[in-house]
Amino acid sequence: MAKNDVKVGDNPKLRQKVMSDGNLALYLDYYLGRINVTDEATGEVKSKVQRKREFLHLSLYATPRTPIERQQNKDTLALAQKIRFEREQEFKDGNLGYRLKTDKNINFLDYYQSYIDGYTKKDKRNIELSYKRFQDFLRDTPKYKKYSQRITPQQITRDMVIEFTEYLQSRSVGEGAHTLYARFKKVVAYAFEHGVFLKNPCNKITIKIDRGVLKKDVLSQEEMQQLIATHYQRENPNIRRAFIFCLYTGMRYCDVKDLTFASIDYANKMLKFEQNKTKGHSANSGVVIPLNDGLLKLIGEPTTPNNRAELVFPLPSYEMCLKAVKRWVKRAGINKHISWHCARHSFAVNILNNGANIKTVASLLGHSGLQCTEKYTRAVDSLKQEAINSLPTLNID
């Protein structure tokens, strides 16, 4: 795009950024004026330019080689200029500018809750938990405790976000910290795109995890039998059946709770379902699991004959299921931190221990490749090493 394509007085300006593939992403650069900022350490007052970017999800060929590519660049640029002009009119009319100006002073905790209230995707529980963790972080960190009830977007700094990631890692087991921070970033990114933040404080701050290491506890085959043999007063039979089913199939909670009798092929002893986690954006979302007589007995029959839409395991909320599993594990005398997802991990580790190959395990778990499955082979190797180390010390003269 030539320099003379953008007028000096344009606000927003149409700009471009080189992407990883070498092509050019188009975005709008808004100038929102200047504000005075006081340095907390020195008390010095500095003037700071306020800007906001809006990426248009449009791109240009950096070096168009064919007439088709050159025409596509021309059409894309024309569309981007049209969008820029429309945004400029909105800005001049005060619609966008007013929203950006007032949103700077909102309570981000209220904004976060409003985002949750309108959220409809299946990871809503993780969004809610990320909100709770952020509140806990503000309350538990002395220098941020003053923000525990109200914090504006401008008060959420890069340093604060870094400390928040450290707080998450100190509280969570396994991939929990990574999962919750990803949801927090999702909310902040949404707020940034809608002008609530002038700059994204989460930019380039990550929580790295070693996906090749299984960090959560697993139940051995002996512990599984110990758990199955344990009953307690007022236990929920559906939670019990569903958790045992997950121990023997590797299904996630989000899948087992939605499982209907339509997925059960009694004649061929097969379970066929699509994973909620990857449905719609992966060619490997479908999973087929062979069923034995024990699993078919756990499944049972619909309460209404031929009602294939009926749920196999009518379950309460995840929180209630998790509390029930923890109570059950404790009653069984198993001293491990067991969540519902540990059933999936236990399934994978135990069938590998029994001789299943990694491709079979990946297929049963619905993994698109072997990378996610390899952590289970490393866990099995670790268990074998522990078993060898448990033998008496060998002293040879």
C-alpha positions as CSV (number, residue, x, y, z in Angstrom):
1,M,0.0,0.0,0.0
2,A,1.5,3.3,-1.0
3,K,2.0,6.1,1.5
4,N,-0.3,8.4,-0.4
5,D,-3.2,5.9,0.1
6,V,-3.6,7.3,3.7
7,K,-4.4,10.9,4.2
8,V,-2.6,12.8,7.0
9,G,-5.9,13.7,8.7
10,D,-7.4,10.3,8.6
11,N,-8.6,9.0,12.0
12,P,-8.5,6.1,12.1
13,K,-5.6,5.5,9.7
14,L,-5.4,2.3,7.7
15,R,-2.1,0.6,8.3
16,Q,-0.5,-2.8,7.7
17,K,1.5,-5.3,9.6
18,V,3.8,-8.1,8.2
19,M,2.4,-11.5,9.2
20,S,4.4,-14.7,9.8
21,D,3.6,-15.9,6.3
22,G,5.1,-12.7,4.8
23,N,1.7,-11.2,3.7
24,L,0.3,-8.0,5.1
25,A,-2.5,-7.8,7.7
26,L,-4.6,-4.6,7.5
27,Y,-5.7,-2.8,10.7
28,L,-7.1,0.6,11.8
29,D,-5.0,2.8,14.1
30,Y,-7.1,5.2,16.2
31,Y,-5.7,8.3,17.7
32,L,-7.6,9.1,20.9
33,G,-5.8,12.1,22.1
34,R,-3.4,12.6,25.1
35,I,-3.7,12.1,28.8
36,N,-1.5,13.1,31.7
37,V,0.0,10.2,33.6
38,T,1.7,10.5,36.9
39,D,4.7,8.2,37.6
40,E,3.9,6.6,41.0
41,A,7.6,6.3,41.8
42,T,8.8,9.9,41.0
43,G,5.6,11.9,40.9
44,E,6.5,13.2,37.5
45,V,3.6,14.0,35.2
46,K,4.0,12.9,31.6
47,S,1.8,13.3,28.5
48,K,0.9,10.0,27.0
49,V,-0.7,9.4,23.6
50,Q,-3.8,7.1,23.6
51,R,-4.2,4.8,20.7
52,K,-6.3,1.8,19.8
53,R,-5.9,-0.9,17.1
54,E,-8.7,-2.7,15.3
55,F,-7.6,-5.6,13.1
56,L,-9.9,-6.0,10.1
57,H,-9.1,-9.7,9.4
58,L,-8.1,-8.7,5.9
59,S,-4.8,-9.2,4.3
60,L,-2.8,-8.3,1.1
61,Y,-0.2,-10.3,-0.9
62,A,3.1,-8.6,-0.1
63,T,4.4,-9.4,-3.6
64,P,1.4,-10.3,-5.9
65,R,2.7,-12.4,-8.7
66,T,-0.4,-13.0,-10.9
67,P,-3.2,-10.9,-12.2
68,I,-5.6,-12.7,-9.9
69,E,-3.5,-11.8,-6.8
70,R,-3.2,-8.2,-8.0
71,Q,-6.9,-7.9,-8.5
72,Q,-7.6,-9.5,-5.1
73,N,-5.2,-6.9,-3.4
74,K,-7.1,-4.1,-5.2
75,D,-10.5,-5.4,-4.0
76,T,-9.3,-6.1,-0.5
77,L,-7.8,-2.6,-0.2
78,A,-11.1,-1.0,-1.5
79,L,-13.0,-2.9,1.1
80,A,-10.6,-1.8,3.9
81,Q,-10.9,1.8,2.8
82,K,-14.6,1.6,2.9
83,I,-14.5,0.2,6.4
84,R,-12.1,2.9,7.5
85,F,-14.4,5.6,6.1
86,E,-17.4,4.2,8.0
87,R,-15.4,4.0,11.2
88,E,-14.3,7.6,10.8
89,Q,-17.9,8.7,10.5
90,E,-18.8,6.8,13.6
91,F,-15.9,8.3,15.4
92,K,-16.8,11.8,14.3
93,D,-20.4,11.3,15.3
94,G,-19.1,10.6,18.8
95,N,-20.5,7.0,19.0
96,L,-17.2,5.2,19.1
97,G,-15.3,8.0,20.8
98,Y,-17.9,8.3,23.5
99,R,-17.9,4.6,24.2
100,L,-14.1,4.5,24.4
101,K,-14.0,7.5,26.6
102,T,-16.5,6.3,29.2
103,D,-15.4,2.6,29.2
104,K,-12.0,3.6,30.5
105,N,-13.6,4.2,33.9
106,I,-15.8,1.2,34.2
107,N,-15.3,-1.4,36.9
108,F,-13.6,-4.3,35.0
109,L,-15.0,-6.8,37.5
110,D,-18.5,-5.8,36.5
111,Y,-17.5,-6.0,32.9
112,Y,-16.1,-9.5,33.5
113,Q,-19.3,-10.6,35.1
114,S,-21.4,-9.2,32.2
115,Y,-19.2,-11.1,29.8
116,I,-19.9,-14.3,31.7
117,D,-23.6,-13.6,31.8
118,G,-23.8,-13.4,28.0
119,Y,-21.4,-16.3,27.4
120,T,-22.9,-19.4,25.9
121,K,-20.0,-21.7,24.9
122,K,-19.2,-25.0,26.7
123,D,-16.1,-23.6,28.5
124,K,-18.3,-21.2,30.5
125,R,-17.3,-22.9,33.7
126,N,-13.6,-22.1,33.1
127,I,-14.5,-18.5,32.3
128,E,-16.3,-18.3,35.7
129,L,-13.4,-19.9,37.5
130,S,-10.9,-17.5,35.9
131,Y,-13.0,-14.6,37.2
132,K,-13.0,-16.1,40.7
133,R,-9.3,-16.6,40.6
134,F,-8.7,-13.0,39.5
135,Q,-10.9,-11.8,42.4
136,D,-8.9,-14.1,44.7
137,F,-5.6,-12.7,43.4
138,L,-6.7,-9.2,44.0
139,R,-7.9,-10.0,47.5
140,D,-4.9,-12.2,48.5
141,T,-2.2,-9.8,47.1
142,P,-1.6,-7.0,49.7
143,K,-0.7,-4.3,47.2
144,Y,-3.8,-5.1,45.0
145,K,-6.3,-5.6,47.8
146,K,-7.6,-2.1,47.4
147,Y,-8.9,-3.2,43.9
148,S,-10.8,-6.3,45.2
149,Q,-14.1,-4.6,44.7
150,R,-13.4,-2.2,41.9
151,I,-10.6,-1.9,39.3
152,T,-10.6,0.1,36.1
153,P,-9.0,-1.2,32.9
154,Q,-6.2,1.3,33.2
155,Q,-5.3,-0.1,36.6
156,I,-4.6,-3.5,35.2
157,T,-1.0,-3.3,34.2
158,R,1.4,-5.6,32.5
159,D,3.2,-6.2,35.9
160,M,-0.1,-7.1,37.5
161,V,-0.8,-9.6,34.8
162,I,2.6,-11.2,35.3
163,E,1.9,-11.5,39.0
164,F,-1.5,-13.0,38.3
165,T,0.1,-15.7,36.2
166,E,2.4,-16.5,39.0
167,Y,-0.5,-16.6,41.4
168,L,-2.4,-19.0,39.2
169,Q,0.6,-21.4,38.9
170,S,0.9,-21.4,42.7
171,R,-2.7,-22.5,43.1
172,S,-3.4,-24.8,40.3
173,V,-2.4,-28.4,39.5
174,G,-1.4,-29.7,36.1
175,E,-2.7,-27.5,33.2
176,G,-5.2,-25.6,35.4
177,A,-3.1,-22.4,35.5
178,H,-2.7,-22.4,31.7
179,T,-6.4,-23.1,31.2
180,L,-7.6,-20.3,33.5
181,Y,-5.1,-17.7,32.2
182,A,-6.2,-18.5,28.6
183,R,-9.8,-17.6,29.6
184,F,-8.7,-14.5,31.4
185,K,-6.8,-13.4,28.3
186,K,-9.9,-14.2,26.2
187,V,-12.0,-11.7,28.2
188,V,-9.3,-9.0,28.2
189,A,-8.8,-9.5,24.4
190,Y,-12.6,-9.1,23.9
191,A,-12.5,-5.9,26.0
192,F,-9.6,-4.6,24.1
193,E,-11.3,-5.2,20.8
194,H,-14.3,-3.2,22.0
195,G,-12.3,-0.2,23.2
196,V,-12.3,-0.9,27.0
197,F,-8.5,-1.2,27.1
198,L,-6.3,1.2,25.2
199,K,-3.5,-1.5,25.2
200,N,-3.8,-5.2,25.9
201,P,-2.0,-5.8,29.2
202,C,-1.7,-9.6,28.4
203,N,0.2,-9.1,25.2
204,K,3.2,-11.6,25.0
205,I,2.6,-12.9,28.5
206,T,2.1,-16.6,28.5
207,I,2.0,-19.6,30.9
208,K,4.1,-22.3,29.3
209,I,3.4,-25.9,30.0
210,D,5.2,-29.1,29.2
211,R,2.4,-31.1,27.4
212,G,4.6,-34.1,27.4
213,V,4.4,-34.5,31.2
214,L,1.3,-35.9,33.0
215,K,1.1,-33.9,36.2
216,K,-2.3,-35.1,37.5
217,D,-2.8,-38.1,39.7
218,V,-4.0,-41.4,38.2
219,L,-5.8,-44.3,39.8
220,S,-4.1,-47.7,39.5
221,Q,-6.1,-50.7,38.5
222,E,-6.1,-51.8,42.2
223,E,-7.3,-48.3,43.3
224,M,-10.0,-48.4,40.7
225,Q,-11.3,-51.7,42.1
226,Q,-11.0,-50.3,45.6
227,L,-13.1,-47.3,44.6
228,I,-15.7,-49.4,42.9
229,A,-16.1,-51.6,46.0
230,T,-16.7,-48.5,48.1
231,H,-20.2,-47.1,48.8
232,Y,-21.3,-44.3,51.1
233,Q,-24.5,-42.9,52.4
234,R,-26.6,-40.8,50.0
235,E,-24.3,-41.4,47.0
236,N,-25.6,-40.4,43.6
237,P,-25.9,-43.6,41.5
238,N,-25.6,-41.7,38.2
239,I,-22.4,-40.0,39.3
240,R,-21.0,-43.3,40.4
241,R,-22.0,-45.1,37.1
242,A,-20.7,-42.2,34.9
243,F,-17.3,-41.9,36.7
244,I,-16.7,-45.7,36.5
245,F,-17.7,-45.5,32.8
246,C,-15.1,-42.8,32.2
247,L,-12.5,-44.9,34.0
248,Y,-13.1,-47.7,31.5
249,T,-13.6,-45.6,28.3
250,G,-11.5,-42.4,28.8
251,M,-14.4,-40.1,28.1
252,R,-14.4,-36.5,29.4
253,Y,-17.1,-35.1,31.7
254,C,-18.4,-32.8,29.0
255,D,-19.0,-35.8,26.7
256,V,-20.4,-38.3,29.2
257,K,-22.9,-35.8,30.5
258,D,-24.3,-35.3,27.0
259,L,-24.2,-39.0,26.0
260,T,-27.5,-40.3,24.8
261,F,-28.7,-43.8,23.9
262,A,-28.5,-42.8,20.3
263,S,-24.8,-43.2,20.5
264,I,-25.0,-46.9,21.7
265,D,-24.9,-49.7,19.2
266,Y,-26.1,-52.6,21.3
267,A,-25.9,-55.1,18.4
268,N,-22.2,-54.4,17.6
269,K,-21.3,-53.4,21.1
270,M,-20.0,-50.0,20.0
271,L,-20.1,-46.5,21.4
272,K,-20.0,-43.7,18.7
273,F,-19.9,-40.0,19.6
274,E,-18.4,-36.6,18.7
275,Q,-16.2,-34.9,21.2
276,N,-17.6,-31.6,22.4
277,K,-14.1,-30.2,22.6
278,T,-13.3,-30.6,18.9
279,K,-16.7,-30.8,17.3
280,G,-17.0,-28.5,14.3
281,H,-13.3,-27.7,13.9
282,S,-11.5,-31.0,13.7
283,A,-11.8,-33.9,11.2
284,N,-11.0,-36.3,14.1
285,S,-13.8,-35.3,16.5
286,G,-15.6,-38.6,16.1
287,V,-14.7,-41.4,18.5
288,V,-15.6,-45.1,18.3
289,I,-15.1,-47.2,21.5
290,P,-15.8,-51.0,21.7
291,L,-18.1,-51.9,24.6
292,N,-17.9,-55.1,26.7
293,D,-20.7,-56.7,28.7
294,G,-19.7,-54.8,31.9
295,L,-19.9,-51.4,30.2
296,L,-23.2,-52.3,28.5
297,K,-24.5,-53.2,32.0
298,L,-23.4,-49.7,33.3
299,I,-25.2,-48.1,30.4
300,G,-28.4,-50.0,30.9
301,E,-31.6,-49.3,28.8
302,P,-33.7,-46.2,28.3
303,T,-36.4,-45.7,31.0
304,T,-38.8,-45.2,28.1
305,P,-38.4,-48.0,25.5
306,N,-36.8,-46.8,22.2
307,N,-36.2,-43.3,23.5
308,R,-32.8,-42.8,21.9
309,A,-32.7,-39.1,22.8
310,E,-32.6,-40.0,26.6
311,L,-29.4,-39.2,28.5
312,V,-27.5,-42.3,29.5
313,F,-26.2,-40.6,32.7
314,P,-28.4,-37.8,34.0
315,L,-25.8,-35.8,35.9
316,P,-26.0,-32.6,38.1
317,S,-23.6,-29.7,37.7
318,Y,-19.9,-30.3,37.3
319,E,-19.3,-28.8,40.7
320,M,-21.6,-31.3,42.4
321,C,-20.1,-34.2,40.5
322,L,-16.6,-33.2,41.5
323,K,-17.5,-32.9,45.2
324,A,-19.1,-36.3,45.0
325,V,-16.0,-37.9,43.4
326,K,-13.7,-36.3,46.0
327,R,-15.9,-37.6,48.9
328,W,-16.0,-41.0,47.3
329,V,-12.2,-41.2,46.8
330,K,-11.7,-40.1,50.4
331,R,-14.1,-42.7,51.7
332,A,-12.2,-45.4,49.7
333,G,-9.1,-44.4,51.6
334,I,-7.2,-43.3,48.4
335,N,-4.9,-40.4,49.2
336,K,-4.7,-38.7,45.8
337,H,-6.0,-35.5,44.3
338,I,-8.6,-37.0,41.9
339,S,-10.7,-34.8,39.7
340,W,-13.2,-36.0,37.1
341,H,-10.6,-35.6,34.3
342,C,-8.3,-38.0,36.2
343,A,-10.6,-40.8,35.0
344,R,-9.4,-40.1,31.4
345,H,-5.8,-40.1,32.5
346,S,-6.2,-43.3,34.5
347,F,-7.8,-45.1,31.5
348,A,-4.9,-44.1,29.2
349,V,-2.1,-45.1,31.6
350,N,-3.7,-48.4,32.6
351,I,-4.4,-49.7,29.1
352,L,-0.8,-48.7,28.1
353,N,0.4,-50.6,31.2
354,N,-1.6,-53.6,29.9
355,G,0.2,-53.6,26.6
356,A,-1.9,-51.3,24.3
357,N,0.1,-49.5,21.7
358,I,0.1,-45.7,21.5
359,K,-1.8,-45.4,18.3
360,T,-4.7,-47.5,19.8
361,V,-4.7,-45.2,22.9
362,A,-4.7,-42.1,20.7
363,S,-7.7,-43.4,18.7
364,L,-9.7,-44.3,21.8
365,L,-9.1,-40.9,23.4
366,G,-9.9,-39.1,20.1
367,H,-6.5,-37.5,19.7
368,S,-5.8,-36.2,16.2
369,G,-2.1,-37.0,16.6
370,L,0.3,-38.8,18.9
371,Q,1.8,-35.7,20.6
372,C,-1.0,-35.4,23.2
373,T,-0.8,-39.2,23.9
374,E,2.9,-39.3,24.4
375,K,2.7,-37.9,27.9
376,Y,0.9,-41.1,29.0
377,T,3.8,-43.3,27.7
378,R,6.2,-41.1,29.8
379,A,3.9,-41.6,32.8
380,V,4.0,-45.4,32.3
381,D,7.8,-45.4,32.0
382,S,7.9,-43.4,35.3
383,L,5.7,-45.9,37.0
384,K,7.8,-48.8,35.8
385,Q,10.9,-47.0,37.2
386,E,9.2,-46.5,40.5
387,A,8.3,-50.2,40.6
388,I,11.9,-51.2,40.0
389,N,13.1,-48.8,42.7
390,S,10.6,-50.3,45.2
391,L,12.6,-53.5,45.2
392,P,15.0,-54.1,48.1
393,T,18.5,-52.8,47.6
394,L,20.7,-55.3,45.8
395,N,24.0,-55.8,47.5
396,I,26.5,-58.0,45.6
397,D,29.9,-58.7,47.1
